[in-house]
Amino acid sequence: MKKVLVNKVRCKKCDDVIESTHSYDFKRCSCGAIFLDGGTDYQRFGWGMDRGEGAELEDYIDFSYSVYEDN
């Protein structure tokens, strides 16, 4: 089982650091290139939607931290 401890990324386009801290806590950087969601319940992130057209995977740095636990 995966346990999310920190759900945070930095956008290389606008230099924003965004962090999702709880479930359904949707965050988007100021230029709109990347988004993040899920807090410590789950991780969901993406790029290139709406205002961030042309964004790529290389446009962000992942600062998230997770551990895997045995059940």
Secondary structure, 3 states (H helix, E strand, C coil): CEEEEECEEEECCCCCEEECCCCCCCEECCCCCEEEECCCCCCEEEECCHHHCCCCHHHEEECCEEEECCC
